[in-house]
Amino acid sequence: MKHQPRKRFGQHFLVDDAVLGDIVDAIDPRPGEALVEIGPGLGALTRPLLDRCAALTVVELDRDLAQRLRGWKGLEVVEGDILKVDVAGLCGGRTGLRIVGNLPYNVSTPILFHLMGAAERVRDQHFMLQREVVQRMVAAPGGKEYGRLSVMLQWRYAMEHVLDVPPEAFDPPPAVDSAVVRMVPLADAALADPARLSELVTVAFSQRRKLLRHTLGRWLQEHGYSGHFDTQRRAEEVPVAQYVELARALAGPAGVKPGPKPG
C-alpha cells in the first residue's frame, strides 16, 4: 500500500537516485560505525546506507513508517520524536555517532539545537535542510544571513555546505530549494557556557538594525560587565569568536563584578 505523505510531519521523500548517491558518497559510511538516521521515511537513503555499513539505527516519528522498517536486516528502529529522544544513548551509548537525515523543515532548527546537547558524542552530522536555512548556518559575518543560528552552530561545529538539491528530487516536491550540510563538532567548544552564549546572542540580534549599544550594551551593563566590548557595531558585524570570548568573560571573575553577598 502506497504511503501518503503527511503534512503535519513535513514529509517530502527524496526519490532522485543520483542525488541519493551523491549524499551517500558525501557521508561515506563504513562498517562498524555508529550510524544514526533521523526520519528515514520510506527508506530511500536507509537502503544505500545499509549497503555500505551493514548496521544502522533509525529514529522515525510516523508509526506506520516505523512499522514498515521493522524487520530490515541490520536495522534498529527507534519509534519516537527525535526532540524527545536521548541522542547520546543511541547505538548503546557509543561515542563517535554519525548522524544523518532529511530533517522535516518545519522543525529543523529545534532539532539542530536539541542535537547540540549530544555533540560531545558525535563525530559528524549530514543533514538535508531548506537551502535558506543552510545558508544561514554557514553564513560569515557581515551579511543578512548571519544571525543567531549562524553563531550558535558555528560555535559548536565546523560547517560546510556540501550540495544543493532541487525540489523535483522529492515526492511531493517542496516549495523551496534544499541543500545538504556537513557539521563536525569542534573539540574546544565546551569551554563556553551554551546558555549564556545563547542569551547574549539572542539579545544582540533582537534589533539587528540598531547598534549593539542599544541592545547588548545595555544588557552587559545590567549584568555588571566590566570588560571592553565594542558595541558601536551591529550584531551581524561581530565574528563568532568574539561572541564566544564575551560569553567566557561573563562566566569568569574578570568579566563580571561580584554581586551583593546574601545577608
N, C-alpha and C positions, 0 to 999 in steps of 0.2 A: 504494500500500500504506500503510495507516494505521500511523503510528509509535507504538510502545508506550512510554510514559514509563518512564524508567529510574531506579529508586530510588537507585542509587549516585551518580547525578549530581544528585539532588534536583530532578528535573524536575516542574514544575507549570506548565502552559501557560495563559497568560491568553487567555480566549476571549470576554470581555464587550466588545462593540463600544463601548458607552457609556463604559466605564472606559478603554478604549484611546484613545478620542477625548479624554478629559479629560487623560490623561497626555501625549499629543502636544501638546495645547494648552499644557500647563504647560512643556513643553520649548521649544516654538515654534521648531523648526528652520528655517533659511534656506539657500537655495542658496549654495554656495561655502564653507560652514563645514566644519571638520574634525570630523566626527561619527563616534563610535565606539559600537557597541552590544556589550555583553558578554552572551553567552548568548542569541542570537536565537531559538533553538529552532525552532519551525515558521514563524517569520516574521510572527507576528501584529502585533507592534509594528514590525517591519522595513518592512513594506509601506507603512503610512501615513507613516513617517519618510521613506522614499524618495520618496513622492509630493510631499513638501514640499521636500526638499533635493537630490534627484536623484543624490547620491553618498553612499555610506556604507561604512564599514569595520566588519566584524563579527568577533568572536572567539568561536569555538564549539569546545568540547571534544569533543562527540559526533561521531564520524567520519561516521555516517550522516546526521545533520542538516547537517553541513558540506557533504556531497556534494549534498544537496537544494538548497542555497542557491547553489551554483556555477552560473554561467550567468545569474543575475539581472542585468539591466542596471543598471549603476551601482553594483554591489555588489562590494567586495573582501572575500574570505573568508580569515581567518587561522585555521587549524585548530590548536588547542592549548589548553593550560591557562593561563588568564589569570594565574595565580600565577607562571608561568614566562615570560610574555611581557614584552618590553621595551616598556612602555606609552609611554614618551617617544619611541620610534622609530616608533609607529604614524602613519599618514597622512603618511608621508615625513618624519617628524620635525618636523612643523609645530607651532607654538605655537597656543594658543587651542583646545585639544582640548575637545570637548563629549562627555562620556562618559555613556551611559545603559545601562539594563538591568534585567531581572528577575533579581537575583542568586540563586544557589542558597543557600537559607537555612542549610544545614549548613556552609558555608564563607564566609559573608558577611563575618564580622569579619576573617579573614585577607586577603580581597580588599580590603577597605577600607584596611587598613594597607599592603598592597602598593601600592595606588594613591597613597598619600601620597608615595611616592618620586618621583612624576612631577608633583606638584601645581603646580610652577612653570610647567609647560607646559599646564596645564588652565585653561579658562575657567569651566566648571561641570560638575556631575555630578547626574544624576537617577536614583535607584535605587528599585526595588520591593524591600522587605525585610519581614521579620516585624515587625508593628506594635510589639511589645515592644522590639525592637532599635532601631527609630526613636525610641521614647520615651526610651530610654537615650541615644541620640545627641544629642538636643536638650534633655535634662534640665538644669534650673537647679540650682544648689547648694541643699542642704537637704533633698532628697527621697531616697527609697530607689533611684530610677532613676539618680541621679547617681553616676558612678563613673569608672573608668579610661578606658572608651570615650568617655564624655562629654568628659573633659578633653583627651584626645589629639586627638579630632576637632575640638572647638571651638577648640583652639589653632590648628589649620591651616585651618579652614573656617568661614564663616558658614553656619549650619544652619537649615533651615526644613522643618517637617512640612507637606507640600503637600496630601495627601488620603489617606483611608482606603479600603481595598479589601476586600470581604468574601470569604470562602472560595469562595462559589458562582460567583465571577467566573473561577475556574480549572478546568481539567480535567487531572488529577483535583483535587478540592478539597483544599487543605492543611488540617491540623488546627488552624491558627492564623489569626488575622486578619493582614492585610497593610497596608502603608502605603507611600506614596511620599515620599521625602525629597529636598530640593534642597541641594546643597553647593557653595558658592562659595569658592575659595581666598582667603585673606587675604594681602595684599601684604607685611606685616611679619612673618609667622610664621617665616620663615627665620632670624630673629635669635636664636632659641633652638636649642639642641642637642637634636635629637629623641631621641637615645639617652639622654642624661642626664635629660631630661624624663620619658621613659618609665620609666626606672629609679626615679626618686624617686616618681612617681605610683603605680607598682606597689607599692613599699614602703608608701606612705601608705594604700592601700586593702587591704593584706594582712590587716588585722584591723580592719575598718571600725567595729566597735562600740566599740573602745578609743580613748582619746585619743591624739593623734599623738605625744605624748612617749614612748609605749611602742614606737612603730614608727619613724616618720620622725625623731623627735627623736634616737633612738639612732644611726640611720643618718647623720644630719648630724654628730653628734659623731665618728663613725668616719671621716668624710670631712673632718674638720678645719674644719668650717664655723664662722666667727667672727662672722657677722652675726646679725640678730634675725629670728626667725620664730616666730609664736605657735603652740606645739604643745599648748596647752590647749584644743584643738578636736578634733573628729572630722574625718576626711578629707572627708566629704561636705559639711562646712561651709565649705570653702576654695574661693573662686572660681577659675576657670581662670587669670585674670590673675595671681593670687598664686603659683600653681604655676609659671607661666612665668617670673615675676620671680625666683623662687628658683632655677630652672634656669639662668637667665642669670647670677645672682650666683655660683653654683657654678663657672661656666665662666670667671669673671673673677678677677683678682688680689685684689680687695677681699673676696671672699666666702670664700675658702679659704686656710688657712695653707699656706705652702710646705712641701713635704716635704723630707726629708734629701737632700743632694746626693750623687750617686754618688761613691764614693771609691776 
